[in-house]
Amino acid sequence: MKPSLTLLLVIVGTHLLAANLQGMITDDENNPLPGATVIVVETTTGVTTNSSGFYEIRNLEAGTYTIAVSMVGFETLRKETSVTQNEVQEVNFTLTSGTAELDEVVVIAKSEAKM
């Protein structure tokens, strides 16, 4: 076989054995959350959801992963999931609004009037 054909078969074979994750990210009222960040904690792989709250992460090796989803104004949610070769695993998340309490804020101002 020619070297280029061998390389092509290896690349195609690798993609056929890969696992994919996909799903929807919504709030507690079932509204889609566009722009949410979805990260596979054990890797450097991450994506953001589209305008419909959908995400897809491709070409993972088979195994067990922790998926973390975050978005400003919502509490971060983590789920563990297992994926197998040549499988599309659907993992959906429902984020709840998160509020952070702050200590009091003190504002000090100084004004010098000049006439």
C-alpha positions in Angstrom: 0.0 0.0 0.0 1.1 3.5 -0.6 2.1 5.5 2.5 -0.6 8.1 2.0 -3.3 5.4 1.7 -2.1 3.8 4.9 -2.2 7.1 6.7 -5.8 7.8 5.4 -7.0 4.4 6.7 -5.4 5.0 10.1 -7.1 8.4 10.4 -10.5 7.1 9.2 -10.2 4.1 11.5 -9.4 6.3 14.5 -12.5 8.4 13.9 -14.7 5.4 13.6 -13.5 4.2 17.0 -14.0 7.5 18.7 -16.7 8.3 21.1 -18.8 11.5 21.0 -20.8 13.4 23.6 -23.7 15.6 22.9 -26.7 17.1 24.6 -28.7 20.2 25.6 -28.1 22.7 28.4 -31.2 24.3 29.8 -32.2 26.3 32.8 -34.7 25.1 35.5 -37.6 26.5 33.3 -36.4 24.4 30.3 -35.1 27.4 28.4 -32.0 26.7 26.3 -28.8 28.3 27.5 -26.7 29.5 24.6 -23.1 30.3 25.3 -22.7 27.8 28.2 -19.3 26.3 28.6 -19.0 22.5 28.5 -15.7 21.0 29.5 -14.4 17.4 29.7 -12.4 17.8 33.0 -9.9 15.0 32.3 -8.9 16.5 29.0 -8.3 20.0 27.5 -11.5 19.6 25.4 -14.3 22.1 25.8 -17.0 23.7 23.7 -19.7 26.3 24.1 -23.4 25.7 23.4 -25.0 27.1 20.3 -28.0 29.4 20.1 -30.3 26.4 20.9 -28.3 25.3 24.0 -26.9 22.3 22.1 -23.3 21.0 22.4 -21.2 18.3 20.8 -17.8 17.0 21.8 -16.2 14.7 19.2 -13.4 12.2 19.1 -13.0 11.2 22.7 -11.3 8.0 23.7 -13.5 5.4 25.3 -13.6 5.8 29.1 -15.2 7.6 32.0 -15.2 11.4 32.1 -16.5 14.2 34.3 -18.3 16.8 32.3 -18.5 20.3 33.8 -21.0 22.9 32.6 -20.9 26.5 33.7 -22.4 29.8 32.7 -22.4 33.3 34.3 -25.4 33.6 36.7 -25.8 29.8 37.1 -24.2 27.2 39.4 -21.6 25.0 37.9 -22.9 21.4 37.4 -20.7 18.3 37.0 -21.8 14.8 35.9 -19.8 11.6 35.4 -20.4 9.6 32.2 -18.9 6.7 30.4 -18.5 6.5 26.7 -17.6 3.6 24.5 -16.1 3.4 21.1 -18.2 4.2 18.1 -21.0 5.6 20.3 -22.8 8.9 20.7 -23.6 9.5 24.4 -26.3 12.0 25.2 -25.8 13.9 28.4 -28.2 16.8 29.2 -27.8 19.3 31.9 -30.3 21.6 33.7 -28.5 24.5 35.4 -30.1 26.4 38.3 -29.7 30.1 39.0 -26.8 30.9 41.3 -26.4 33.9 43.5 -23.4 34.9 45.4 -23.6 36.9 48.5 -21.0 39.6 48.9 -19.7 41.3 52.0 -20.7 45.0 52.4 -19.0 47.4 50.0 -17.7 50.7 51.3 -17.2 53.5 48.9 -15.0 56.5 50.0 -14.8 59.6 48.0 -12.9 62.8 48.4 -13.8 66.0 46.7 -11.8 69.3 46.6 -13.8 72.3 45.5 -11.8 74.9 43.6 -13.2 78.4 43.0 
